[in-house]
Amino acid sequence: MRTELDQLRKAGYMFEDPFDVIHMFERKICAYTNAPMCVVVDSNTHALELCLRYYLEQGTQMQMTCPKHTYVSVPMTLYNLGIPFEWSDENWSGTYQLGNTSCVDSATRFTAGMYVDGYDMCCSFQYQKQLAIGKGGVVLTDNTDLYDWLIASRHDGRDYSLWNKWTAQPVFKHTAYHYNMIPEDCALGILLMDQLPKYNGDVLSPAKAYYPDLSKRLKFLDN
């Protein structure tokens, strides 16, 4: 049985509904990173996917690149979304931009004041990362339209601001995804952030020292 919600109450945090903890965690991340808005999801991969899905729906023209040296889920996500891309040979540290989009893979960076205006920065809370929840991610953004879309799209179109119980929600405006971060993981994130240093170095960086060259390994790209 998971005890993070009880631990959070013992640490002095007050909440009535477990879903309130999700918003508490998001507010804490915004204050730490200086992001105007953020949306937590269940992985960095899904954070990137949702951002890209939003811009595809908007008809955004993408000139996509992907580093040869990165985690394998990134090019797989591009392939699954039908987004053509060219390999790049950058030896990035902490973050890299996906082509000409505003989407930034920040899976190996999580530190105070990291947000850069005008970008959608996707972070990872995997066990090797600075905030080692085990599984989770977040989109940091200043794009209000993207934020509103992400809030509805991350968890089956549910509107937490009005209807914590999905059975009470009378209208679901568009299709969505089951990429939500559960309250227990958010509670753990809050507890870990209370112990997190203000500034953290990039992990798994520079990229070429930790990630293999994927450009010849993904045989499905040849089809």
C-alpha positions as CSV (number, residue, x, y, z in Angstrom):
1,M,0.0,0.0,0.0
2,R,1.4,3.4,-1.0
3,T,1.7,6.0,1.8
4,E,2.8,9.1,0.0
5,L,-0.4,11.0,0.5
6,D,-0.3,10.3,4.3
7,Q,3.4,11.4,4.3
8,L,2.5,14.6,2.6
9,R,-0.1,15.4,5.2
10,K,2.4,14.6,8.0
11,A,4.8,17.1,6.3
12,G,2.2,19.8,6.8
13,Y,0.6,19.9,3.4
14,M,-3.2,20.3,3.5
15,F,-5.6,19.0,0.8
16,E,-9.1,17.5,0.7
17,D,-9.1,15.5,-2.6
18,P,-6.1,13.5,-3.9
19,F,-6.5,15.2,-7.2
20,D,-5.6,18.5,-5.5
21,V,-2.1,17.1,-5.0
22,I,-1.5,17.1,-8.8
23,H,-2.1,20.9,-8.9
24,M,0.1,21.4,-5.8
25,F,2.9,19.6,-7.5
26,E,2.5,21.6,-10.7
27,R,2.5,24.9,-8.7
28,K,5.7,23.8,-7.0
29,I,7.4,22.9,-10.3
30,C,6.4,26.3,-11.8
31,A,7.9,28.1,-8.8
32,Y,11.1,26.1,-9.0
33,T,11.7,26.4,-12.8
34,N,10.2,29.9,-13.3
35,A,7.7,28.4,-15.9
36,P,4.5,30.4,-16.1
37,M,2.5,27.1,-16.5
38,C,3.2,23.4,-16.4
39,V,1.3,20.1,-16.9
40,V,2.5,16.9,-15.4
41,V,2.1,13.6,-17.2
42,D,3.3,10.0,-16.8
43,S,6.6,10.3,-18.7
44,N,8.8,12.6,-20.7
45,T,8.1,10.6,-23.8
46,H,4.4,11.3,-23.5
47,A,5.1,15.0,-22.7
48,L,6.9,15.3,-26.0
49,E,4.2,13.3,-27.8
50,L,1.4,15.5,-26.5
51,C,3.2,18.7,-27.5
52,L,3.8,17.4,-31.0
53,R,0.2,16.2,-31.3
54,Y,-1.0,19.7,-30.4
55,Y,1.1,21.3,-33.1
56,L,0.1,18.8,-35.6
57,E,-3.5,19.6,-34.9
58,Q,-2.7,23.3,-35.4
59,G,-1.2,22.5,-38.8
60,T,2.2,23.7,-37.8
61,Q,4.8,23.2,-40.5
62,M,7.7,21.2,-39.0
63,Q,11.2,20.8,-40.2
64,M,12.1,18.1,-37.8
65,T,15.5,16.9,-36.6
66,C,16.4,14.4,-34.0
67,P,19.9,13.8,-32.5
68,K,21.5,10.5,-33.3
69,H,22.4,10.3,-29.7
70,T,19.3,10.4,-27.5
71,Y,16.9,8.0,-25.9
72,V,15.3,5.6,-28.4
73,S,11.7,6.6,-27.6
74,V,12.2,10.1,-29.2
75,P,12.7,8.9,-32.8
76,M,10.1,6.2,-32.2
77,T,7.6,8.9,-31.2
78,L,8.3,10.9,-34.3
79,Y,7.9,7.8,-36.4
80,N,4.6,6.8,-34.7
81,L,3.3,10.3,-35.3
82,G,4.2,10.2,-38.9
83,I,6.7,13.1,-38.6
84,P,9.6,12.8,-41.1
85,F,12.9,13.8,-39.6
86,E,16.6,14.2,-40.3
87,W,19.3,13.0,-37.9
88,S,21.5,15.6,-36.3
89,D,25.0,15.0,-34.8
90,E,24.8,17.3,-31.9
91,N,26.5,16.5,-28.6
92,W,23.9,18.1,-26.5
93,S,23.9,18.5,-22.7
94,G,20.7,18.8,-20.7
95,T,18.4,19.9,-23.5
96,Y,17.9,20.0,-27.2
97,Q,15.4,21.5,-29.6
98,L,13.3,19.2,-31.9
99,G,13.9,20.8,-35.3
100,N,12.3,24.2,-35.8
101,T,9.5,23.6,-33.3
102,S,9.2,25.1,-29.8
103,C,9.4,21.6,-28.3
104,V,12.5,21.0,-26.2
105,D,13.6,17.6,-24.8
106,S,14.9,18.5,-21.3
107,A,14.9,15.0,-20.0
108,T,18.3,15.3,-18.4
109,R,17.9,18.8,-16.9
110,F,15.9,19.8,-13.9
111,T,17.2,22.8,-12.0
112,A,16.0,26.1,-10.6
113,G,15.1,28.8,-13.1
114,M,15.6,26.6,-16.1
115,Y,12.6,27.7,-18.1
116,V,13.3,29.6,-21.3
117,D,10.5,31.8,-22.6
118,G,8.8,30.8,-25.8
119,Y,9.6,27.1,-25.5
120,D,7.7,23.9,-24.4
121,M,10.3,22.2,-22.3
122,C,9.7,18.5,-21.4
123,C,11.3,17.1,-18.3
124,S,11.7,13.6,-17.0
125,F,11.3,12.2,-13.5
126,Q,12.8,8.8,-14.2
127,Y,15.0,7.2,-11.5
128,Q,18.2,8.3,-13.1
129,K,17.1,11.9,-13.2
130,Q,17.4,14.7,-10.7
131,L,13.8,14.3,-9.4
132,A,13.8,10.5,-9.2
133,I,10.1,9.7,-8.8
134,G,10.6,6.6,-10.9
135,K,8.2,7.5,-13.8
136,G,6.8,10.8,-14.7
137,G,7.3,14.0,-16.7
138,V,6.2,17.6,-17.1
139,V,5.7,20.2,-19.9
140,L,6.9,23.7,-18.9
141,T,5.3,26.3,-21.2
142,D,4.1,29.9,-21.6
143,N,1.6,28.9,-24.4
144,T,-1.8,29.3,-22.9
145,D,-3.6,27.5,-25.7
146,L,-1.2,24.5,-25.5
147,Y,-1.6,24.5,-21.7
148,D,-5.4,24.3,-22.0
149,W,-5.2,21.5,-24.6
150,L,-2.7,19.5,-22.4
151,I,-4.9,19.8,-19.3
152,A,-7.8,18.2,-21.2
153,S,-5.7,15.8,-23.3
154,R,-3.4,14.2,-20.6
155,H,-6.2,12.4,-18.8
156,D,-9.1,11.2,-21.0
157,G,-10.5,14.7,-21.5
158,R,-11.3,15.2,-17.8
159,D,-11.8,18.7,-16.4
160,Y,-10.4,18.6,-12.9
161,S,-11.4,22.3,-12.3
162,L,-15.1,21.4,-12.4
163,W,-15.4,17.6,-12.1
164,N,-13.0,15.5,-10.1
165,K,-15.2,12.5,-10.9
166,W,-15.4,11.7,-14.6
167,T,-18.9,10.3,-14.3
168,A,-20.1,13.8,-13.3
169,Q,-18.6,15.5,-16.3
170,P,-21.5,16.1,-18.8
171,V,-19.4,16.8,-21.9
172,F,-16.0,15.6,-23.3
173,K,-14.9,18.1,-25.9
174,H,-12.4,16.0,-27.8
175,T,-10.5,12.7,-27.7
176,A,-7.7,12.5,-25.3
177,Y,-5.0,10.2,-23.8
178,H,-4.5,8.2,-20.7
179,Y,-1.1,9.8,-19.8
180,N,-2.0,11.2,-16.4
181,M,0.4,11.3,-13.4
182,I,-1.3,9.7,-10.3
183,P,-1.7,11.7,-7.0
184,E,0.7,9.3,-5.2
185,D,3.5,10.0,-7.6
186,C,2.8,13.7,-7.4
187,A,2.9,13.5,-3.6
188,L,6.3,11.8,-3.8
189,G,7.5,14.5,-6.2
190,I,6.6,17.2,-3.7
191,L,8.4,15.4,-0.9
192,L,11.5,14.9,-3.1
193,M,11.4,18.6,-4.2
194,D,11.5,19.6,-0.6
195,Q,14.9,17.9,-0.4
196,L,16.1,18.9,-3.9
197,P,19.0,21.3,-4.2
198,K,18.3,24.6,-5.8
199,Y,20.7,24.0,-8.7
200,N,21.4,20.6,-10.2
201,G,23.9,19.7,-13.0
202,D,22.8,17.9,-16.1
203,V,22.8,14.2,-15.9
204,L,23.6,11.7,-18.7
205,S,25.5,14.4,-20.4
206,P,27.2,15.1,-22.8
207,A,24.9,12.9,-24.9
208,K,27.6,11.1,-26.9
209,A,29.1,9.7,-23.7
210,Y,25.8,8.0,-22.7
211,Y,23.6,7.4,-25.7
212,P,24.6,5.2,-28.7
213,D,24.3,6.3,-32.3
214,L,20.7,5.3,-33.2
215,S,20.9,6.3,-36.9
216,K,21.8,2.8,-38.0
217,R,19.9,0.8,-35.4
218,L,16.2,1.7,-36.1
219,K,15.5,-0.7,-39.0
220,F,11.9,0.2,-39.1
221,L,12.9,3.6,-40.5
222,D,14.0,1.8,-43.7
223,N,10.5,0.6,-44.5
